[in-house]
Amino acid sequence: MSFVHSIKFRFTVWYLAILGILLVSLGVGVYFYLSNNLHNNLDDTLKLRAAQLRDVRGVFVSLSQGEFQEKLGETVLLYISRGDELRRMSARNVDTSLVGDLDDLAVAALKGQKSLSTISTADGEELRVYAGPLSPEGPGFMSGRPGMMGRMPDVESAALVVGRSTGEIDEALADLERTLLIAVPLTLVVAGAGGVFLAGRALKPVDQIARTALEIEGRDLSQRIPVTTKDELGRLASTLNQMIERLEKAFKRQQQFTGDASHELRTPLAVIEAESTLALGKQRSADEYRQSLETVSQEAKHMSGIIDRLLTLARADSGSERLMFEEVDLRGLLTDLRSEVDVLVRDKGLELQLNRVDSVTVMGDRGRLRQLLLNLLDNAIRYTPAGGTISLSAGTEDQMAVIAISDTGIGIPEDALPSIFERFYRVDKARSRADGGSGLGLAICKHIAEDHGGRMEVESRVGKGSTFRVLLPLQGEPSPRATLG
């Protein structure tokens, strides 16, 4: 993957874009803030200078006599009005390009108006000017020489114009502009390099996760992603490890399921092939042919039963099985089941007891619940020796309907109890195969109970018997795969 298409690049671009906007905004703000302050300070300076000149004794007399000394960069003009005559006095020659604008400001000042204005010179510079009226009776119009008295004669009205070039302000702003034009791009370059470095450090665990994920093959899911942090990336790695662990378990279950299914189907197929070959090998009697066909038929039925159970589990796993929920009376269901299995129980010399059965109603698929209980009864009959007892009961416990099927059979070892609901799991495979078991019945029972929102429990002791309990919700809602019948 190219750097341009990486998250690291996108993070850096977004980071630089936001930083660039902030820096440009800050630079523009600083520029205009400084420009406004400098121009305001210049205006205040011009007003203060005008006030100083107005209050200095004899300053205008010396200005009219050409003896006034201006400050560096300063322009001071005095306008006096005598009748229709407007006289302009200055300590130095004034740029002719400014005369017209200065005269206009002075005329307005003679009428009592104060103003601040910026005037452009012929060489492109700017002059900031303050113009204001003067009283001919002020100290500035009195003689400033010792021992001399009197004022400037025949002054009807006067105006003072004070100006200063904005060159220093322009230079300061130009320096700031050059600094910003250099500093902002340089800052972005440095920040970009730092952003790429930091993004690489921050996203390094992601690269490690990607490399580890690429190394994990379909046949080897034992590898795990190292978890080195407790942040979001650490939680991501932990989540992926949990997912890989679930995939590994599912893969192992699939391998075991495939192997067990192949083993279960291979045995009846081998018997069918052997019987067929033996029957066709030479001429046999009708009884021998009948016996061979009966063997083939028995193994075909056994194989058909395994396939039916596998299809049942496959539909349950895929969620394609639709359950028809209705009100099911457990007392009536257990009574019917007792009648159905009574013949099998008597043929094996067992006693079937119907213990306390309360009137309990649940919402469920009657056919599927019947299948669940028949599977449990079939196991109880198969693994209970002659003379034993099988008992049925139904009641309630903690807002759950409880159906219990107990027997006095051979029991289940304690270490095998956690695995008995797994597919094809059998405590004694040789014995179960002889009895016709496939190791799928209890797995189907567990799926049916869970599809009804319930669960399975088992208690067993070797040589003492087993008790299977089916717990179903009393007021349960249909599962997402169910439809009401």
C-alpha positions in Angstrom: 0.0 0.0 0.0 1.4 3.4 -1.0 2.0 6.1 1.6 -0.6 8.4 -0.2 -3.4 5.9 0.5 -2.4 5.2 4.1 -4.3 6.4 7.2 -1.0 7.9 8.3 -1.0 10.2 5.2 -4.7 11.2 5.8 -4.1 11.9 9.4 -1.1 14.1 8.5 -3.0 16.0 5.8 -5.9 16.7 8.2 -3.5 17.7 10.9 -1.6 20.1 8.6 -4.9 21.5 7.2 -6.2 22.4 10.7 -2.8 23.7 11.8 -2.4 25.7 8.6 -5.9 27.3 9.1 -5.0 28.1 12.7 -1.6 29.6 11.8 -3.0 31.7 9.0 -5.9 32.9 11.1 -3.4 33.8 13.9 -1.0 35.5 11.5 -3.8 37.6 9.9 -5.2 38.4 13.4 -1.8 39.5 14.7 -1.1 41.6 11.5 -4.3 43.5 11.7 -4.1 43.9 15.5 -0.6 45.3 15.2 -1.6 47.6 12.3 -4.6 48.9 14.1 -2.6 49.6 17.3 0.3 51.3 15.4 -2.1 53.6 13.5 -4.0 54.4 16.6 -0.8 55.2 18.4 0.2 57.5 15.5 -3.2 59.3 15.7 -2.8 59.8 19.4 0.7 61.0 18.9 -0.4 63.6 16.3 -3.2 64.8 18.6 -0.8 65.1 21.6 1.7 67.0 19.4 -1.0 69.4 18.3 -2.0 70.0 21.9 1.6 70.6 22.9 2.1 73.2 20.1 -1.1 74.9 21.0 0.0 75.5 24.6 3.7 76.5 23.9 4.1 80.3 24.1 5.2 82.0 20.9 5.5 78.8 18.9 3.4 80.1 16.1 5.3 83.5 16.0 8.5 81.5 15.6 6.9 79.4 12.9 5.9 82.5 10.9 9.4 83.8 11.2 10.9 80.5 10.0 12.6 79.9 13.3 10.6 76.8 14.4 12.4 73.4 14.5 10.3 70.4 13.5 11.0 66.9 14.8 12.5 64.3 12.5 9.8 63.1 10.1 7.3 65.7 11.2 5.4 68.2 9.2 3.8 71.2 10.9 1.8 73.8 9.1 0.0 76.9 10.4 -2.9 78.4 8.5 -4.2 81.9 9.4 -7.1 83.7 7.9 -7.1 87.6 7.4 -10.3 88.5 5.6 -10.3 86.7 2.3 -6.7 85.9 2.6 -5.5 82.3 3.6 -1.9 82.2 4.6 0.1 79.0 5.0 3.2 78.9 7.1 5.7 76.1 7.6 9.3 75.6 8.8 10.2 73.8 5.5 8.9 73.5 2.0 5.9 71.3 1.6 5.6 68.7 -1.2 3.5 70.4 -3.8 1.5 67.2 -4.3 0.2 67.6 -0.8 -0.7 71.3 -0.8 -4.2 70.9 -2.2 -5.3 68.2 0.3 -3.6 70.0 3.2 -5.4 73.3 2.3 -8.7 71.5 2.1 -8.2 70.1 5.6 -7.1 73.5 6.9 -10.2 75.2 5.5 -12.4 72.7 7.3 -10.4 73.2 10.5 -10.8 77.0 10.2 -14.5 76.4 10.4 -14.0 74.5 13.7 -13.8 70.9 12.4 -11.1 68.5 13.7 -10.1 65.6 11.4 -7.6 62.8 10.8 -6.7 61.8 7.3 -4.2 59.9 5.3 -2.6 61.6 2.2 -0.6 59.9 -0.5 2.6 61.6 -1.7 3.9 61.7 -5.3 6.5 59.0 -4.5 3.9 56.6 -3.2 4.4 57.2 0.6 1.6 58.1 2.9 1.3 61.0 5.4 -1.0 60.8 8.4 -2.4 64.2 9.1 -4.3 65.8 12.0 -6.0 69.2 11.4 -7.7 71.3 14.1 -8.7 74.9 14.8 -6.7 77.4 16.9 -7.7 80.3 19.0 -5.8 83.5 18.1 -5.9 84.4 21.8 -3.9 81.3 22.8 -0.3 81.4 24.1 1.0 80.1 20.8 0.3 83.4 19.1 2.1 85.5 21.8 5.7 86.6 21.4 8.0 84.1 22.9 11.1 86.4 23.3 11.9 87.7 26.8 10.9 91.3 27.4 8.7 91.4 24.3 4.9 91.5 24.5 2.2 91.3 21.9 0.5 88.9 19.5 0.5 88.1 15.8 -1.5 91.0 14.2 -4.7 90.8 12.3 -5.4 87.0 12.8 -9.1 86.4 12.5 -8.9 82.6 12.7 -6.2 79.9 12.6 -5.8 76.2 12.1 -2.9 73.8 12.9 -2.0 70.8 10.7 0.4 68.2 12.0 1.5 65.3 9.9 3.9 62.3 10.2 4.9 59.7 7.6 3.5 56.2 8.0 6.8 54.7 6.6 7.9 53.3 10.0 4.5 51.6 10.4 4.7 50.2 6.9 8.2 48.9 7.5 7.2 47.2 10.7 4.1 45.6 9.1 6.3 44.5 6.1 8.8 42.9 8.4 5.9 41.1 10.2 4.5 40.0 6.9 7.8 38.6 5.7 8.3 36.8 9.1 4.8 35.2 8.8 5.4 34.2 5.2 8.6 32.4 6.2 7.5 31.1 9.7 4.1 29.6 8.7 5.3 27.3 5.8 8.4 26.4 7.8 6.2 25.5 10.8 3.9 23.4 8.5 6.9 21.5 7.1 8.3 20.8 10.6 4.8 19.9 11.9 4.2 17.7 8.8 7.4 15.7 9.5 6.6 15.4 13.1 3.0 14.4 12.3 4.2 11.6 10.0 6.6 10.4 12.7 4.0 10.5 15.5 1.3 9.0 13.3 3.7 6.2 12.4 4.4 5.6 16.1 0.8 5.7 17.0 -0.3 3.4 14.1 2.6 1.0 14.5 0.4 -1.5 16.4 -2.0 -1.5 13.4 0.8 -2.5 11.1 1.8 -5.2 13.5 -1.8 -6.4 13.7 -2.0 -6.5 9.8 1.3 -8.4 9.6 0.2 -10.9 12.2 -3.2 -11.3 10.5 -1.5 -12.0 7.2 0.7 -14.7 8.8 -2.3 -16.5 10.2 -3.3 -19.2 7.8 -6.5 -21.1 7.6 -4.9 -24.3 8.9 -3.1 -22.6 11.7 -5.1 -20.3 13.9 -2.9 -20.7 17.0 -1.1 -17.4 16.5 -2.2 -14.3 18.5 -1.7 -10.6 18.1 0.6 -9.1 20.8 -1.3 -6.7 23.1 1.1 -4.1 24.4 -1.2 -1.2 25.2 -4.5 -0.6 27.0 -5.8 2.1 24.6 -8.2 1.7 21.7 -5.6 -0.2 19.6 -5.0 -2.6 22.6 -8.7 -3.3 22.8 -8.8 -3.8 19.0 -6.0 -6.4 19.3 -7.8 -8.1 22.2 -11.0 -8.2 20.3 -9.3 -9.7 17.2 -7.6 -12.3 19.4 -10.9 -13.3 20.8 -12.3 -13.5 17.3 -9.4 -15.7 16.2 -9.9 -17.9 19.2 -13.5 -18.4 18.3 -12.6 -19.1 14.7 -10.0 -21.6 15.9 -12.5 -23.4 18.1 -15.1 -23.4 15.3 -12.4 -24.7 12.8 -11.5 -27.5 15.2 -15.2 -28.3 15.8 -15.7 -28.4 12.0 -12.7 -30.8 11.6 -13.9 -33.0 14.4 -17.5 -32.9 13.1 -16.3 -33.8 9.6 -14.2 -36.6 10.9 -16.9 -38.0 13.2 -19.5 -37.8 10.4 -17.2 -39.6 8.0 -16.6 -42.2 10.6 -20.2 -42.7 11.4 -21.2 -43.0 7.8 -18.2 -45.1 6.8 -19.2 -48.0 9.1 -22.7 -48.7 7.7 -21.4 -48.1 4.2 -18.6 -50.7 4.8 -21.2 -53.2 6.2 -23.4 -52.6 3.1 -20.5 -53.0 0.7 -19.3 -56.2 2.5 -22.7 -57.8 2.6 -23.4 -56.9 -1.0 -20.1 -58.3 -2.2 -20.5 -61.4 -0.1 -24.1 -62.0 -1.4 -23.0 -61.5 -5.0 -19.8 -63.6 -4.7 -21.5 -67.0 -5.2 -24.9 -68.6 -5.4 -26.7 -68.5 -2.1 -30.0 -69.7 -0.7 -33.1 -67.5 -0.3 -32.7 -67.3 3.5 -29.1 -66.2 3.1 -30.1 -63.5 0.6 -32.9 -62.4 2.9 -30.4 -62.2 5.8 -28.0 -60.1 3.7 -30.8 -57.8 2.6 -32.0 -57.3 6.2 -28.4 -56.4 7.2 -28.2 -53.9 4.4 -31.6 -52.5 5.3 -30.7 -52.1 8.9 -27.5 -50.3 8.1 -29.3 -48.1 5.6 -31.8 -47.1 8.2 -29.0 -46.3 10.7 -27.2 -44.2 8.1 -30.5 -42.5 7.2 -31.1 -41.6 10.8 -27.6 -40.1 11.1 -28.2 -38.0 8.0 -31.6 -36.8 9.3 -29.9 -35.7 12.6 -27.1 -34.0 10.7 -29.7 -32.1 8.6 -31.6 -31.1 11.7 -28.4 -29.7 13.3 -27.4 -28.0 10.0 -30.8 -26.2 9.8 -30.5 -25.2 13.4 -27.0 -23.7 12.8 -28.1 -21.8 9.7 -31.3 -20.5 11.4 -33.5 -21.7 8.5 -35.6 -23.9 10.8 -39.0 -22.3 11.6 -40.6 -23.3 14.9 -44.4 -23.1 15.2 -45.1 -21.8 18.7 -48.3 -22.6 20.5 -49.5 -23.3 24.0 -48.2 -26.7 25.1 -49.5 -28.5 28.2 -46.6 -30.4 29.6 -48.7 -32.8 31.6 -50.6 -33.9 28.4 -47.3 -34.2 26.5 -45.6 -36.4 29.1 -48.8 -38.6 29.4 -48.7 -39.1 25.6 -45.0 -39.9 25.6 -45.5 -42.5 28.4 -48.0 -44.3 26.3 -45.7 -44.3 23.2 -42.6 -45.7 24.9 -44.5 -48.1 27.2 -43.9 -51.0 24.8 -40.2 -50.4 24.6 -39.9 -50.1 28.4 -41.8 -53.4 29.0 -39.8 -55.2 26.3 -36.6 -54.4 28.2 -38.0 -55.2 31.6 -38.0 -51.6 32.9 -40.5 -49.7 35.0 -41.7 -46.3 33.8 -43.0 -44.0 36.6 -44.9 -40.8 36.1 -44.1 -38.9 39.3 -45.5 -35.5 40.2 -46.5 -33.7 37.0 -48.0 -30.3 37.6 -50.3 -28.6 35.1 -47.7 -26.4 33.4 -48.2 -24.6 30.1 -45.3 -23.2 28.0 -45.1 -21.5 24.6 -43.3 -23.9 22.2 -43.2 -26.1 19.2 -45.0 -29.3 20.3 -43.3 -31.5 17.7 -39.8 -30.3 18.6 -40.4 -30.6 22.3 -41.7 -34.1 21.7 -38.5 -34.9 19.8 -36.4 -33.6 22.7 -38.1 -35.7 25.3 -38.2 -38.8 23.1 -34.4 -38.5 22.6 -33.9 -38.3 26.4 -36.3 -41.2 27.0 -34.5 -43.2 24.3 -31.2 -42.7 26.0 -32.6 -43.6 29.4 -34.1 -46.9 28.0 -30.9 -47.7 26.1 -28.5 -47.3 29.0 -30.7 -48.6 31.9 -30.3 -52.4 32.6 -33.3 -54.7 32.9 -35.1 -54.2 36.2 -34.3 -50.5 36.4 -36.6 -47.6 36.7 -37.3 -44.5 34.6 -39.3 -41.6 36.1 -40.8 -38.5 34.6 -41.8 -35.3 36.4 -42.8 -31.7 35.6 -43.0 -28.6 37.7 -41.9 -25.0 38.1 -38.7 -23.5 39.5 -37.7 -19.8 39.5 -40.3 -18.8 36.9 -39.1 -21.7 34.7 -40.9 -24.9 33.7 -38.8 -27.9 34.6 -39.1 -31.4 33.0 -37.0 -34.0 34.7 -36.2 -37.5 33.3 -34.3 -39.8 35.7 -33.1 -43.3 35.3 -31.2 -45.9 37.4 -28.9 -46.8 34.5 -25.1 -47.0 34.1 -24.5 -43.3 34.6 -22.0 -40.9 33.1 -18.4 -40.3 34.4 -18.0 -36.8 35.9 -15.2 -35.8 33.5 -17.5 -36.5 30.6 -20.4 -34.4 31.7 -19.2 -31.1 30.1 -18.9 -32.8 26.7 -22.0 -34.9 26.4 -23.9 -32.2 24.5 -21.2 -32.0 21.8 -21.9 -33.6 18.4 -20.7 -37.2 18.0 -19.4 -37.3 21.5 -19.9 -40.7 23.2 -18.6 -41.9 26.5 -18.1 -45.4 25.2 -18.1 -45.3 21.4 -17.9 -49.1 20.9 -20.9 -49.7 23.2 -22.9 -46.8 21.7 -22.2 -48.0 18.2 -23.5 -51.5 19.1 -26.6 -50.0 20.6 -27.2 -47.9 17.5 -26.3 -44.5 19.0 -24.8 -41.8 16.8 -23.8 -39.2 19.5 -26.1 -36.6 18.0 -29.2 -37.0 20.1 -28.1 -34.8 23.0 -26.7 -32.1 20.7 -30.2 -31.9 19.1 -31.8 -31.8 22.5 -29.6 -28.8 23.5 -30.4 -26.9 20.3 -34.2 -27.5 20.8 -34.0 -26.2 24.4 -32.0 -23.1 23.4 -34.4 -22.4 20.5 -37.2 -22.2 23.1 -35.2 -19.8 25.3 -34.3 -22.6 27.8 -31.4 -24.8 28.7 -30.3 -28.3 29.6 -28.9 -29.6 32.8 -27.6 -33.0 33.8 -26.6 -34.8 37.0 -25.1 -38.3 36.9 -23.1 -40.8 38.9 -21.5 -43.9 37.5 -23.6 -47.0 38.5 -26.3 -44.9 40.1 -28.1 -43.3 37.1 -28.6 -39.9 35.5 -31.1 -37.1 35.6 -31.7 -34.8 32.7 -33.5 -31.5 33.3 -35.1 -29.4 30.6 -35.8 -25.8 31.7 -38.2 -23.7 29.6 -39.6 -20.2 30.2 -43.1 -20.1 31.6 -44.0 -16.8 29.9 -41.3 -16.9 27.2 -41.5 -15.0 23.9 -40.9 -16.9 20.7 -37.3 -17.0 19.5 -36.3 -14.8 16.5 -36.6 -17.9 14.2 -40.1 -18.8 15.4 -43.5 -18.1 14.1 -46.7 -18.4 16.0 -49.0 -21.3 15.0 
